[in-house]
Amino acid sequence: MAEQGHLFVDGEHRTGTSGETHDVINPADGSVVATVALASARDVDDAVAAATRAQQVWGAMTPGERSAALTRLAAAMEARAEEYAQVETSQTGKPIKLTREFDVPGSIDNVAFYAGAARNLEGKAAAEWDGAHTSMIRREPVGVVGSIAPWNYPLQMAVWKVLPAIAAGNAIVLKPAELTPLTALMLAEDCKVAGIPDGVVNVITGTGRLAGEALLAHPGVRMVSFTGSTPVGKRVMEVASATVKRVHLELGGKAPFVVFDDADLEAAVQGAVAGALINTGQDCTAATRAYVQRPLYDAFVQGVADVMRTVRLGAPTDPGTDQGPLVSFAQRDRVAGFVERARGYGAKVVAGGQIPGGELASGAYYEPTLVVDAAQDSEIVQSEIFGPVLVVLPFDSDEEGIALANDTPFGLAASAWTRDVVRSMRASREIQAGCVWINDHIPIVSEMPHGGYKQSGFGKDMSQYSFDEYTQVKHVSIDVTGEARKDWHRTIFGDR
């Protein structure tokens, strides 16, 4: 586990200058996992200064040299994959089978992908577009990137922020969520083990109010990348605008799950439960709104309720546990509040809807929950809950189903379920989301981009598209005529 109480700046752990600390809590039982320092604005200054120095060295290295270092980073992470999984589970409450089989291997694969991407800088071929000049495109690092990562996937989000940035030759100052900073600190340690120069990857543990705002506003930061809620994303844009920083935002979601009447019902039921409950529903792409064409509606609701009741809540360290606690007691109570308010407005809870007692009462647990009879404009349908709650609504025509899917401010992800190729193509074309799955919901791969439409933000994580986000495009134009007097000069003085 990462050392307690330390930031990671310029290749070493530091205690920080604020004198304040924060306890990282295991949400399964309320115990303290670690105590970390909270960064001050001075600590942010030190981290940005270290990143600025290091970027000059790192950015001047060849793509091949950076690629080799990232390959070593993947190997270093693989060597302590089980430690990553255990630490991630302890600070988030994720079931150990999720961290072992999804979070950690997915993160290592992403590192390996960017080891290759570092050597693939794309641009137009050099050519004489006007006959007199050779034009070519350079892709250059932005400089120092300030990134803020969320608590729901601490390691994966740290990798999504750090790897494309440094693969492109930038240096980074990462602020993980104060609830879950431990695996980000481990990642920074492994960057040093891999031979990445000190200061290229810095991690400051602190609050958004102090450390986060100081990072966003810092004049030495050229670009900011943020994953989190839409309201906070708006604040990120506001602060970054003062120094005209490049901004990359991956914000909230309210993913629709559209089931047409020709869908494989069993597949849709299984997919809905998995898509709604992954990471205890704390996933911005989780299936949260299921729209089911009326002929399948009743059977779908019954099938989902039946499967939800088989989900095993328990200790996250037990390999047999399907769903652990939410990340905190505050988050559990927030989720419960959505369900209770929906009940008050006439919605019906078909399954779940309770804080469990017994052995689970000491943790931040909430039952897998299925809600029906909610209005399309109600809070539980329109707002991001970030918990194990699925709302199901019926629709009649295909046009209505797609219109309902698009009827929120969000547009991060969606899925459509049908055996008809025409319906699947229409859904993928007309649903307004950065990712549309057909007959599945959730799978991601390093080679494909992740990012949203509308108030779900802009910019891409993962893939070559993400790599491009962290580069600046420069046009270089070279005269090839050798003539002192160019033909176009006549428009300024003299004749042809």
C-alpha positions in Angstrom: 0.0 0.0 0.0 1.1 3.6 -0.6 2.7 5.3 2.3 0.3 7.0 4.7 0.2 10.7 5.0 2.2 11.6 1.9 1.7 13.4 -1.3 3.9 12.3 -4.3 5.8 15.3 -5.8 9.0 15.3 -7.9 9.5 11.6 -7.5 9.2 11.4 -3.7 6.6 11.3 -0.9 6.0 14.5 1.0 4.0 15.3 4.0 2.7 18.5 2.7 2.6 22.0 4.2 -1.0 22.4 5.3 -0.7 20.2 8.5 -4.2 18.9 7.8 -5.0 15.2 7.1 -8.0 13.1 5.9 -8.9 9.6 6.9 -9.6 7.2 4.1 -12.6 5.1 5.3 -13.5 1.5 4.3 -17.2 1.8 3.5 -17.8 -1.9 4.3 -17.3 -1.4 8.0 -16.3 2.2 8.7 -12.7 1.5 9.6 -9.8 3.8 8.8 -7.7 2.4 5.9 -5.1 5.2 5.8 -4.6 8.8 6.8 -3.4 11.1 4.0 -2.1 14.7 4.0 -4.3 17.4 2.5 -2.4 19.5 0.1 -2.2 23.3 0.4 -1.9 25.8 -2.4 1.8 25.9 -1.7 2.0 22.2 -2.3 0.2 22.7 -5.6 2.7 25.3 -6.6 5.6 22.9 -5.8 3.9 20.1 -7.9 3.4 22.4 -10.9 7.0 23.6 -10.6 8.3 20.1 -10.6 6.1 19.2 -13.5 7.3 22.2 -15.5 10.9 21.2 -15.0 10.3 17.6 -15.8 8.2 18.2 -18.9 11.2 19.9 -20.6 13.2 16.6 -20.2 10.3 14.2 -20.9 8.9 16.1 -23.8 12.4 16.1 -25.5 12.7 12.3 -25.3 11.9 10.3 -28.4 8.5 8.6 -28.7 10.3 5.3 -28.6 11.9 6.2 -25.3 8.6 7.3 -23.8 7.0 4.1 -25.1 9.7 1.9 -23.5 9.1 3.6 -20.1 5.3 3.0 -20.4 5.9 -0.6 -21.2 8.0 -0.9 -18.0 5.2 0.8 -16.1 2.7 -1.8 -17.3 5.1 -4.5 -16.1 5.6 -2.8 -12.7 1.8 -2.6 -12.2 1.3 -6.2 -13.2 3.9 -7.3 -10.6 1.7 -5.9 -7.8 -1.7 -6.4 -9.4 -3.1 -8.1 -6.4 -2.0 -5.3 -4.1 -3.7 -2.8 -6.4 -6.9 -4.9 -6.2 -6.8 -5.2 -2.4 -6.2 -1.5 -1.9 -8.8 -0.5 -4.4 -11.4 -2.7 -2.6 -10.4 -1.4 0.8 -10.9 2.3 -0.1 -14.0 1.9 -2.3 -15.9 -1.1 -1.1 -15.8 -2.7 -4.6 -16.1 -6.5 -4.6 -12.7 -8.0 -4.9 -13.8 -9.9 -8.0 -14.5 -6.6 -9.7 -11.1 -5.0 -8.9 -9.3 -8.2 -9.8 -11.1 -8.9 -13.0 -12.0 -5.5 -14.3 -10.4 -2.4 -12.6 -6.8 -3.6 -12.3 -6.4 -5.6 -15.6 -8.3 -2.9 -17.5 -5.9 -0.2 -16.1 -2.8 -2.2 -17.0 -4.2 -2.8 -20.5 -4.7 0.9 -20.9 -1.1 1.6 -19.9 0.1 -1.0 -22.5 -2.1 0.6 -25.2 -0.5 4.1 -24.6 2.9 2.5 -24.7 2.1 1.8 -28.4 0.2 5.1 -29.0 3.2 7.1 -27.9 4.9 6.1 -31.2 1.9 6.9 -33.4 1.6 10.7 -34.0 -0.8 11.2 -36.8 -1.1 14.2 -39.1 -1.3 15.2 -42.8 1.5 14.1 -45.0 4.0 16.8 -46.0 3.2 18.3 -49.3 3.4 21.5 -51.4 -0.2 22.5 -51.2 0.4 25.8 -53.0 3.4 24.7 -55.0 5.8 27.0 -53.3 5.9 25.8 -49.7 6.2 22.5 -48.1 3.7 22.2 -45.3 3.8 19.7 -42.5 2.1 19.1 -39.2 3.8 18.7 -35.9 2.0 17.3 -32.8 3.6 18.7 -29.7 2.9 18.4 -26.0 0.6 20.9 -24.3 2.9 21.3 -21.3 1.7 20.7 -17.8 -1.7 19.1 -17.4 -3.8 19.4 -14.2 -6.2 16.6 -13.7 -8.9 15.8 -11.2 -10.1 12.2 -10.9 -13.3 10.9 -9.3 -13.8 8.3 -6.5 -15.8 5.7 -8.4 -12.9 4.1 -10.4 -9.8 5.6 -8.6 -7.2 3.5 -10.4 -8.8 3.4 -13.8 -9.6 7.1 -13.8 -6.0 8.0 -12.7 -4.7 5.9 -15.7 -7.2 7.5 -18.1 -5.9 10.9 -17.0 -2.2 10.2 -16.7 -1.4 7.9 -19.5 -2.5 9.8 -22.6 -1.0 13.0 -21.2 2.4 11.6 -20.5 2.5 9.4 -23.6 2.2 12.6 -25.6 5.1 14.2 -23.8 3.3 16.2 -21.1 3.8 16.2 -17.4 0.9 16.0 -15.0 -0.3 17.0 -11.6 -3.2 14.7 -10.6 -5.6 15.3 -7.8 -7.5 12.1 -6.9 -10.7 12.3 -4.9 -9.9 12.7 -1.2 -12.1 9.6 -0.5 -10.0 7.3 -2.6 -6.4 8.5 -3.2 -4.4 5.4 -2.4 -4.1 3.6 -5.8 -3.2 6.9 -7.5 -0.3 7.2 -5.1 0.7 3.6 -6.0 0.6 4.5 -9.7 2.9 7.4 -9.1 5.3 5.1 -7.3 5.3 2.7 -10.1 6.0 5.5 -12.6 9.3 6.1 -10.7 10.1 2.3 -10.7 9.5 2.3 -14.5 12.2 5.1 -15.0 9.8 7.9 -15.9 11.7 11.1 -14.8 10.8 12.5 -11.4 8.2 15.2 -11.7 6.5 13.9 -14.8 3.7 12.4 -12.6 2.8 14.1 -9.4 -0.1 13.3 -7.1 -1.6 15.8 -4.7 -4.1 14.5 -2.2 -6.5 17.2 -1.1 -9.9 18.7 -1.3 -11.5 20.1 -4.4 -12.2 23.4 -2.6 -8.6 24.1 -1.9 -6.2 21.9 -3.8 -8.5 21.4 -6.8 -9.3 25.0 -7.3 -5.6 26.0 -6.9 -4.7 23.5 -9.6 -7.4 24.7 -12.0 -6.4 28.3 -11.6 -2.6 27.8 -11.6 -1.0 29.9 -14.4 1.6 27.2 -15.0 -1.1 24.6 -15.9 -1.9 24.7 -19.7 -4.7 22.1 -19.7 -7.2 20.8 -17.2 -8.9 17.4 -17.4 -11.8 16.6 -15.0 -14.1 13.6 -14.5 -17.0 14.1 -12.2 -20.5 15.7 -11.9 -21.9 18.2 -14.4 -22.3 21.0 -11.8 -18.6 20.7 -10.7 -17.6 20.5 -14.4 -19.3 23.9 -15.0 -17.1 25.3 -12.2 -14.0 23.7 -13.7 -14.8 25.6 -17.0 -15.4 28.8 -15.1 -12.1 28.7 -13.2 -10.1 27.5 -16.2 -11.5 30.3 -18.5 -9.6 32.9 -16.5 -6.3 31.7 -18.0 -7.8 30.3 -21.2 -6.8 26.7 -20.5 -7.7 23.8 -22.7 -10.5 21.9 -20.9 -11.4 18.2 -21.1 -14.6 17.2 -19.3 -16.1 13.7 -18.7 -19.2 14.5 -16.7 -22.4 12.9 -15.5 -24.6 10.4 -17.3 -28.1 9.0 -17.2 -27.8 6.1 -19.6 -30.9 4.9 -21.3 -31.4 1.1 -21.9 -33.9 0.8 -24.8 -35.6 -2.6 -25.3 -37.6 -3.0 -28.5 -40.3 -5.7 -28.8 -38.2 -8.0 -30.9 -35.3 -8.1 -28.4 -34.0 -11.3 -26.8 -35.8 -10.9 -23.5 -33.5 -13.0 -21.4 -30.4 -11.2 -22.8 -32.0 -7.8 -22.0 -32.9 -8.8 -18.5 -29.4 -10.1 -17.7 -27.9 -7.0 -19.4 -30.1 -4.6 -17.4 -29.2 -6.1 -14.1 -25.4 -6.2 -14.9 -25.5 -2.7 -16.5 -27.4 -1.1 -13.6 -25.5 -2.7 -10.7 -21.9 -2.6 -11.9 -19.7 -0.9 -9.2 -22.9 -0.7 -7.1 -24.4 1.6 -9.8 -21.6 4.1 -9.2 -20.8 4.4 -12.8 -21.6 7.3 -15.1 -22.4 4.9 -17.9 -24.5 2.5 -15.8 -28.0 1.6 -17.1 -30.3 3.8 -15.1 -33.4 4.3 -17.3 -34.8 1.2 -19.0 -37.4 2.0 -21.7 -39.2 -1.2 -22.7 -41.7 -1.5 -25.6 -45.0 -2.4 -24.2 -45.4 -6.0 -25.4 -42.2 -7.0 -23.3 -42.7 -4.5 -20.4 -44.3 -6.8 -17.8 -42.1 -9.7 -18.5 -39.0 -7.5 -18.4 -39.9 -6.0 -15.0 -40.6 -9.4 -13.5 -37.4 -10.8 -15.0 -35.2 -8.0 -13.7 -36.8 -8.2 -10.2 -36.2 -11.9 -10.1 -32.5 -11.5 -11.0 -31.9 -8.6 -8.7 -33.1 -10.7 -5.8 -30.3 -13.2 -6.4 -27.6 -10.6 -6.2 -25.4 -11.3 -3.2 -24.5 -8.4 -0.9 -21.6 -9.0 1.4 -18.0 -8.3 2.4 -16.1 -6.8 -0.5 -13.1 -9.1 0.3 -15.3 -12.3 -0.2 -14.8 -13.6 -3.7 -18.5 -14.6 -3.7 -19.8 -11.1 -3.1 -21.6 -9.6 -6.1 -22.3 -6.1 -4.7 -20.5 -4.2 -1.9 -21.3 -1.0 -0.2 -21.5 2.4 -1.8 -18.4 4.5 -1.4 -19.6 6.3 1.8 -22.5 6.5 4.2 -23.3 9.9 2.7 -23.6 8.4 -0.7 -25.8 5.6 0.6 -28.1 8.1 2.2 -28.2 10.2 -1.0 -29.3 7.2 -3.0 -31.9 6.2 -0.4 -33.3 9.7 -0.6 -33.9 9.5 -4.3 -35.9 6.3 -3.8 -37.9 7.6 -0.9 -38.8 10.8 -2.7 -39.9 8.8 -5.8 -42.2 6.7 -3.5 -43.7 9.9 -2.3 -44.6 10.9 -5.8 -46.3 7.7 -6.6 -43.5 5.5 -8.0 -43.5 1.8 -7.0 -40.5 -0.1 -5.8 -40.7 -3.6 -7.2 -37.4 -4.9 -5.6 -35.0 -3.6 -3.0 -35.4 0.0 -1.9 -34.0 -0.6 1.6 -30.9 -0.2 3.7 -30.1 -3.7 4.8 -29.7 -4.6 8.5 -28.0 -7.4 10.2 -24.3 -7.9 9.5 -24.4 -5.3 6.7 -25.8 -2.5 8.9 -22.2 -1.4 9.8 -21.5 -0.6 6.1 -22.8 1.8 3.5 -24.9 -0.9 1.8 -28.1 -0.4 -0.2 -30.2 -3.1 -1.9 -30.4 -3.5 -5.6 -33.5 -1.5 -6.4 -36.1 -1.6 -9.3 -38.6 1.3 -9.6 -41.6 1.5 -11.9 -44.5 4.0 -12.5 -42.2 7.1 -12.3 -43.0 10.0 -14.5 -40.6 10.9 -17.3 -40.0 14.3 -15.9 -39.4 13.1 -12.3 -36.2 13.5 -10.4 -35.5 9.8 -10.3 -35.7 9.6 -14.1 -33.9 12.8 -14.9 -31.1 13.1 -12.3 -28.0 11.0 -11.8 -28.5 8.8 -8.8 -25.1 7.0 -8.8 -26.4 4.0 -7.0 -27.9 0.5 -7.6 -31.2 1.8 -8.8 -32.9 1.0 -12.2 -36.1 2.8 -13.3 -38.2 1.1 -15.9 -40.8 2.9 -18.1 -42.8 1.6 -21.1 -43.1 3.0 -24.6 -45.2 2.3 -27.7 -43.6 3.3 -31.0 -39.9 3.2 -31.9 -40.0 6.9 -32.3 -41.2 7.4 -28.8 -38.6 5.0 -27.4 -35.7 7.0 -29.0 -37.3 10.3 -28.0 -37.5 9.2 -24.4 -33.9 8.0 -24.5 -32.8 11.5 -25.6 -35.0 13.3 -23.1 -32.4 14.3 -20.5 -29.5 16.9 -20.4 -27.0 14.0 -20.5 -25.5 12.0 -23.4 -22.7 9.8 -22.2 -23.8 6.3 -23.0 -26.8 4.2 -24.1 -27.8 0.8 -25.3 -30.4 -0.6 -27.6 -31.7 -4.1 -27.6 -33.1 -5.6 -30.8 -32.7 -8.4 -33.3 -33.5 -6.1 -36.2 -30.5 -4.6 -38.0 -32.5 -1.6 -39.2 -33.7 -0.8 -35.7 -30.1 -1.2 -34.4 -28.7 1.1 -37.0 -31.4 3.7 -36.4 -30.9 3.6 -32.6 -27.1 4.0 -33.0 -27.6 6.9 -35.3 -30.4 8.8 -33.5 -29.6 8.2 -29.8 -27.5 11.2 -28.6 -24.7 9.7 -26.7 -21.0 9.3 -27.0 -21.3 5.5 -26.9 -24.2 3.3 -28.0 -24.0 -0.4 -27.3 -26.2 -2.8 -29.2 -27.4 -5.9 -27.3 -24.9 -5.2 -24.5 -24.3 -2.4 -21.9 -21.0 -1.4 -20.3 -18.0 -3.1 -22.0 -15.1 -0.8 -22.9 -11.8 -1.4 -24.6 -8.6 0.7 -24.6 -8.7 1.1 -28.4 -12.1 2.8 -28.5 -13.0 6.3 -27.1 -15.1 7.2 -24.1 -16.8 10.6 -23.8 -20.1 12.4 -24.0 -22.6 14.6 -25.8 -24.6 17.5 -24.3 -24.0 18.1 -20.6 -22.0 14.9 -20.2 -19.0 16.9 -21.4 -16.6 16.9 -24.3 -13.3 15.3 -25.1 -12.4 11.6 -25.1 -10.8 9.2 -22.7 -9.0 6.1 -23.9 -8.1 5.4 -27.6 -6.0 7.4 -30.0 -8.6 10.1 -29.9 -7.8 10.7 -26.2 -4.1 10.8 -27.1 -4.8 13.5 -29.6 -6.6 15.6 -26.9 -3.2 16.1 -25.1 -1.3 17.4 -28.1 -1.1 20.7 -29.9 -1.2 20.9 -33.6 1.4 23.1 -35.2 1.5 23.9 -38.9 5.1 24.3 -40.3 5.4 26.0 -43.7 8.8 26.0 -45.5 9.5 28.0 -48.7 10.9 25.7 -51.4 11.4 28.3 -54.2 14.5 30.1 -52.8 13.1 33.3 -54.4 13.6 36.6 -52.5 10.6 38.2 -54.2 7.5 36.1 -53.8 4.7 36.4 -56.3 2.2 37.3 -53.6 4.3 40.4 -52.6 2.7 42.3 -55.4 -0.5 42.6 -53.4 1.5 44.7 -50.9 3.9 46.7 -53.1 4.9 46.9 -56.8 3.6 45.0 -59.9 4.0 41.5 -61.1 
